[in-house]
Amino acid sequence: MALVEMVMPKMGESVMEGTILNWLKKPGDRIAQDEAVLEVATDKVDTEIPSAHAGILKEILAEVGQVVQIGKPIAIIETEDDTPVPSTGQPPQAATHAPNTAVSSPVVTVAPPTEEPVSPSSGRFYSPLVLNMARTENISMEELERIPGTGKDGRVTKNDMLNYIEQRKQQQPSMSAPPPTTAPPPVKEQPATVREERPLEQVKPATSVSGNVEIIEMDRMRKIIAQRMVESKRISPHVTSFVEADVTNVVNWRNAHVRSFKEREGQTLTYTPIFLWAVAKALRDFPMVNSSVEGDNIIVKKDINIGMAVALPSGNLIVPVIKNADQLNIRGLAYRVNDLAKRARENKLTADDLSGGTYTVSNIGSFGNMLGTPIIMQPQVAILSVGAIVKKPAVIETEQGDFIGIRHMMFLSHSYDHRIIDGALGGMFVRRVADYLEKFDVKTEL
């Protein structure tokens, strides 16, 4: 028999951690290879994590609700292989045969830290995370034994430690008070029955409000969206350029094909595939827009993977990605757009559907909006929003002269990271997208 560590797998670009939602197996259960062991939530998707090894689940290292960094161990599996493979010490990469497969890094044992607290005489179990927090906060084993645990079988969880550390700090004397002449009394143990397990950041003073308001707690996805948006504005200096495009040719072409496409293909033909087609062509013309920033380096992406923002029934947004969008025609893009949008609203997207994006398009026109200033999806450096298509009187230039006509017009809003994209490049890019739409060939085959 050999023991292997099951680690938190990599589940997409920019995903650095996952939250344990539910364990589908318990210690002692037999696990088949590729069988789902737990459910994990990231900032992009909720997904089941399968095991890369067959064997018996010996130990669970991460409790439900715990946030675990990518590559960190979450469970120990006992396999029937008698020849253990030494750990490389590097975070494992996702398996190629399945996009969401957990990768286990096989090791014989986990080397204990050099300053491990003395093993408790009570036999109480402490996870490596709890022991590490105890060492960091100079909590002795005797003091650790007095902390009530709200986990399974009375185990001390990460939240128990955070709450206790906060109480410990509040009970310490202030800097202005004279130092005590005797050792402070031990922290009084709080009954486990009255403890409420919740993250430290949620423990805030009560807010006094009138009875004429409704207080709604953010759901998990909304909290993640809020965090990511704040981070993006902090990381990237946003600049937005606007262009108004005459999309009359696009409207006429779509109107001529929408019914036949539905009857022949069973698919809805929206404007989104046409917008993505124009963006993909412009990204090939201006590859610097299809990049990211890492320190002082600019990473120019060869693949053009366009994310499209999809509104969910809950009101939240999710951004599935169309890989290699520049290699698809409008028909192929229509199939991908419809498939991803349908699965997004049914909560059936995988981590792979949401990973690898290099540029993002948001169709705010579907909500009747004319203009917007979209926020960049990190680590990308630009995002485009397309507004509503409206009929307007416009000046039309012809060989016979100028005249006023009714045209279908639309605003494009291009937000970009001013660290590497200056106004000239950002403006030329969105102008090029508009040019492709304005010069759209109404004879294009579908």
C-alpha angles and dihedrals in degrees: 000000000000133000120228130184120236106212135195103270127225107261106184142324114307092012104127102165145016135210119228107237102173141344111230091191132045130211110288095030118127115238128202121215111274091012115140111255104173145356120245132190123208131176087269110038147351112240145164117250117216126203121252090208136054117228143081125318101238102174141003112220100181123057126218109278094024118132111226128191119236110270095023119125117259102171145007119233125193110217131190092239110111094195109076119203115224117243117254092211090231125113108261123245123234116269115256097223094068128021096221100037114136113232118219119209104214116224134156097225138346111249110240119237117262094243100041113164115250112276111262117254089216091066091235113159120239123186119231089250092056092046091050091050089050091053092047093051094041092243110163123222089250091055091043090055090059095056111103113234125218096186129096112309089003095299119164110246131200090260091051088055094047092050092046093048090051092049089047092054093048091052093051114100117259121255092252095053118093114258114262117254093217134042113278116255117261117271109269111247114242117219111257090226094066098044118107114208110221137131117278093240089062094057100096135148114276115264119226111224135165123251090254096081138073120223114210120185114222115250118234095265093049090051090052093048091050092051094047094048093051090047092051093052089048094048102040127046098224123219122176127204123192132209130177113217132197102228097173092123091052092050093047092047094049092047089053094053107030097090098042091046090053093049095044102037102022087231133121114240109216130172093252097083090053092050091049090049091055093045092050091053091049092049089056088052093048107031093171088073088058094066147089137219125242112178107301093342129095112214109206110200119221093197117073105216111171121199119208121204112234123193113226125213088252090062093250124120130234128185117215116187131232105212119219091001092171090065094058128082122221092271092053091046090051091055092049093046093051094045095049094043092050094048091045092057090046092049091240100125119125128219089255090057089060101041135086100032116162100179135012136217124196120193102210089163089079086071093048094256121147102195138012142171103224123202118238120253105233132264087024119090103217145028134189128211122195119207134213119296110238135174114249138167107255139175110255118201117213137162088257092053140272124311139167119257141164109261137175106246133187136181122229118203116198118191116189142175107261091203090080106003115068125198093264095056094039091049095045091051096054090042089054091052089052091049092054090051095045092049094045109147109239088204092064111135120234 
